[in-house]
Amino acid sequence: MKYGEISIDSEVMSGAPVFAGTRVHVQTLFDYIEGGEDLAEFLDDFPSVSKESALAVLEMAKKTLTTEKMLHENFA
């Protein structure tokens, strides 16, 4: 299944959400941010992920966490 820039396939990285067309876990981007790294560092370390893809995933997270309907559906 593909959700924008995120792909989930049981045959790729055991079905973990990855950046589409890569084997890079989406979680890795959030781990970098949580660890105090910036987007440039993440992109340098994972050149198979485009800046546009990373920004699109961050935008998806933003929409999820700033929309009451999404919060209610996913976290209530």
Secondary structure, DSSP 4 states (H G I P E B T S, - for coil): -EETTEE--TTSGGG--EETTS--BHHHHHHHHHTT--HHHHHHH-TTS-HHHHHHHHHHHHHHHS-HHHHHHHH-
